[in-house]
Amino acid sequence: MTKILDGKSLAERIKTNLNSEVALLRQKGVVPKLGVILVGNYPPSLIYVKNKENACRKVGIETETIRLNENSSLTTILKIIDEWNNDRNLHGILIQLPLPSHIPSDEVLAQINPRKDVDGLHPFNFGRIMAGEPYFYPCTPLGIIELLKANEIKIEGSNVVIIGRGELVGKPLANMLLRRNSEWGNATVTVCHTKTKDIAQFSRQADILIVAIGRPEFLKKEMIKPGAVVVDVGVNRIEVSGATKLVGDVKFDEVACLASAITPVPGGVGPMTVAMLLKNTVQAAKKSL
């Protein structure tokens, strides 16, 4: 029987533990605080920020969200980041992506103090992933690994195929899984992308298959080997009979029949991403002591 990798339940357990850690920090006079910058009114971003604020509130993390109109300048955003970089009572900084097209994301992310980069996207932290020594790992890759670990899925020695080479998931995750002498490394990793010829040729060899390509229901049952573990990172909204439906990058119903374990959408990777953001923020607060 296929095992459902329930990220929602695991995320709730992580939040319970974080709640206790935050209580101890508060006893020492430290209140973990996350600063969030939201530019524009992109509907998914509005939802994501609200969810993150609610999650922070539940574990005792304070939030300060600055909402800017979509025509805001790069200078305005950088000024806010500089103020937060120098605020000893604010421990983490999150830029809600995507930003409007006129604002260069790389410049904005590079302005964050790496020690407050709880999303793990600063080029300094991104580069240090190669050495296994970032201040913070990116939230989604870290959440995927924690989900695999919690379900006792062996990573070491496994053939892992990642479909998607994006900056948020594919690239950092590949390097994290390659790490030597790590409790969640030592995998043999293949990364497929838009220019890969015959992706199915590679995906059918995977013991663990991670799909982060941003294409609704891209992965079909003929693209996996029986018994593979399938992690669906995708979040796509499609129209079905006039209604909006949330689906992943995996055609869940048919792939689940062959996989030994699979993440649902929603309720799989998404909640783990938020939980890792909270975990990184609490860790940043601890380091401020």
C-alpha positions, 0 to 999 in steps of 0.5 A, a space after each residue: 500500500 502506498 504511503 502518503 508523506 503527510 507534510 501537514 501533520 509533521 509540520 504541526 509536530 515541528 511547530 509544537 516543538 518550536 513553541 516550546 523553544 520560543 517560550 524558553 527564548 522569551 524567558 531569556 528576554 529574546 522574542 523571535 521576530 520576522 520581517 516580511 516585505 510584500 510588494 504588490 497584490 499578486 494573489 498567491 503572494 497575499 495568501 502565502 504571506 497571510 499563512 506565514 504570519 498565522 504560522 508565526 503567531 501560533 508558535 510565538 514568533 512576532 512578525 512585521 510585514 511591510 506591504 508596498 505597492 507594485 510601483 515601489 522602487 528598489 531604493 525603497 526596498 533596500 532602505 527597509 532591508 538596511 534598517 532591519 539588518 541593523 535592528 537587533 530585535 529583528 532576527 529574520 528577513 523574508 522577501 516574498 517572491 516573485 517581485 514586480 518585474 522592474 525590481 531585480 530580485 538578486 539585488 534585493 536578496 543580496 542586501 539581506 544580512 546573511 545571518 538574517 536570511 532565514 529563507 536561505 536565498 542570499 548568494 552567500 548562503 547559497 554558495 556555502 551550501 556547496 561546503 555544507 556550511 550556510 547560516 540557513 538552508 533554503 526552506 523548501 529543500 530542507 523541508 523535503 529532506 526533513 519529510 524524507 527523514 521523518 518517514 525513514 526513507 533512506 537517502 544515502 546510496 539512493 538514486 535521486 532524480 530531481 526534475 527542475 533546476 530552479 534556484 529555489 529547489 532544484 539546485 540547492 537540493 541537489 547539492 544538499 543531497 550530495 553532501 558527504 558525511 551527512 545524515 541526509 546526504 551521500 545520494 547519487 543525484 541526477 538533475 533533469 531540466 527543460 533541455 534534458 532529452 527523454 526525461 523519462 529515461 532518467 526518472 524511471 531509474 530513480 529510487 527517490 523522484 523529486 518533481 519541481 518543474 511548475 507544470 501541472 500533472 507533468 509526471 505520469 505513471 509511465 515515468 516512474 519505476 514501481 516502488 519509487 518515492 515521489 515528492 511533488 513540489 509543484 503547486 498549480 491552479 487549473 480549471 476543471 468544470 468551471 472550478 479552480 483545482 489545486 494540483 501538483 506537478 505529478 498526476 497523483 491518482 495514477 502515480 500513487 498506484 505505483 509509488 511506495 510513497 508520495 506527497 499529496 498536493 496540498 498537504 505535502 511539501 508546502 506545510 514543510 516549507 513554512 515550518 522550516 521558515 519558522 525553524 530558521 527564524 527561531 535558530 536566528 533568534 538563538 544565535 543572537 543570544 
